[in-house]
Amino acid sequence: MYMDRQNLFSSAQAITVTAASTDLIDLGSTRDIGSGEVLELIVVVDTAFTAGGSATLDIALQTDTAVGFGTATTLLTTGTIAVASLTAGYVAARWRLPRGVLRYLRLNYTVATGPMLTGTITAGISIGRQETAVYADAL
């Protein structure tokens, strides 16, 4: 699948403690996204995660009407993922973008029993599905 920079939540974002994605996606006031195409959100581990103990990660897709996410609604969640599973290339989530999203979208990374010592994630929205991820900057 192809991802461009404008549709990324995280680009090799280091996750050591609970945090929101470095970027959010503003769907605008119309929100007619995809025009009948299947849009997929994919979250891939770039650099393997390590922790001093048995840390875990939970990734949630959130939506809100305001850019500050003061009343965020969680749409999807991975559930708890053990640090041992978070190896380079691991696909932590591959979801179809649900209907009914509000204007803004972001990911929230929740680290439990942490902190994580290392680990990075790239995540974004893609159209279509391929078995390997290709990341391309927008021209």
C-alpha positions in Angstrom: 0.0 0.0 0.0 1.0 3.6 -0.5 1.0 6.3 2.1 1.7 9.9 1.5 2.7 12.4 4.2 -0.6 14.2 4.2 -2.4 11.0 5.4 0.1 10.0 8.1 -0.6 10.0 11.9 3.0 9.0 12.7 6.2 8.9 10.7 8.7 6.8 12.6 7.3 8.3 15.9 9.2 7.1 19.0 6.8 5.8 21.6 8.1 5.5 25.1 5.2 6.7 27.2 1.5 7.3 26.5 1.1 9.9 23.8 -1.1 11.0 20.9 0.2 10.6 17.3 2.4 13.5 16.2 0.0 14.4 13.5 -3.8 14.4 13.1 -5.9 14.2 10.0 -8.4 17.0 9.3 -11.1 15.7 7.1 -12.6 19.1 6.6 -16.2 20.0 7.0 -17.5 17.8 4.1 -15.9 14.5 5.2 -16.7 12.7 2.0 -13.6 10.7 2.1 -12.7 7.8 -0.1 -15.5 8.3 -2.6 -16.6 4.7 -2.5 -13.0 3.4 -2.2 -11.9 1.2 0.7 -9.7 3.3 3.0 -7.4 1.4 5.4 -5.6 2.6 8.4 -2.3 0.7 8.9 0.1 0.8 11.9 3.5 -0.7 11.4 6.4 -1.0 13.8 9.6 0.5 12.2 12.0 -0.1 15.0 11.5 -2.9 17.5 10.2 -2.0 21.0 12.2 -2.8 24.1 11.4 -2.2 27.8 12.9 -2.9 31.1 10.0 -5.1 32.0 6.8 -6.4 30.5 5.5 -3.2 29.0 2.5 -3.2 26.7 1.0 -1.0 24.1 -2.6 -0.3 23.1 -3.3 1.8 20.0 -6.6 3.6 19.6 -8.2 5.5 16.6 -9.9 8.6 18.0 -12.2 11.2 16.4 -13.4 14.6 17.6 -15.1 17.8 16.3 -12.3 19.9 17.8 -8.6 19.9 17.0 -7.8 19.7 20.8 -9.6 16.4 21.2 -11.2 17.5 24.4 -14.2 15.1 23.8 -12.5 12.4 21.8 -14.4 9.3 20.9 -12.5 6.0 20.5 -13.6 4.2 17.3 -11.2 1.3 17.2 -8.5 -0.2 19.5 -5.9 -2.9 19.1 -6.2 -4.1 22.7 -3.1 -4.9 24.7 0.0 -5.8 22.7 3.0 -7.2 24.6 6.4 -5.7 24.0 7.7 -9.0 22.8 5.3 -8.8 19.8 6.4 -5.3 18.8 9.2 -6.3 16.4 10.3 -4.4 13.3 7.8 -5.0 10.5 5.0 -6.1 12.8 1.6 -4.8 11.6 0.0 -3.7 14.9 -3.3 -2.7 13.2 -4.9 -2.9 9.8 -8.4 -1.5 10.0 -10.9 -0.3 7.4 -11.7 3.3 8.2 -15.1 3.3 9.9 -18.1 5.4 8.9 -19.3 8.2 11.1 -16.0 9.8 11.8 -15.9 13.4 12.9 -13.8 16.1 11.4 -10.5 15.2 13.1 -8.7 11.8 13.5 -5.7 10.8 15.5 -4.1 7.8 17.1 -3.5 7.5 20.8 -0.7 5.2 22.0 -1.2 3.9 25.6 1.9 2.4 27.2 1.2 0.3 30.3 3.7 -1.2 32.7 6.3 1.0 30.9 8.1 2.9 29.9 9.3 1.6 26.6 13.0 2.1 26.1 12.9 2.0 22.3 10.4 1.6 19.5 9.0 3.6 16.6 5.8 3.5 14.6 4.6 4.7 11.2 0.8 4.9 10.8 -1.5 6.4 8.2 -4.4 6.0 5.9 -4.0 4.2 2.6 -6.3 3.3 -0.3 -6.2 -0.2 -1.5 -4.4 -3.2 0.0 -1.0 -4.7 -0.7 1.0 -7.1 1.3 4.0 -4.8 1.6 4.0 -1.2 2.8 5.6 1.5 0.7 5.9 5.0 2.2 6.1 7.9 -0.2 6.3 11.6 0.5 3.7 13.7 -1.2 5.0 15.6 -4.2 
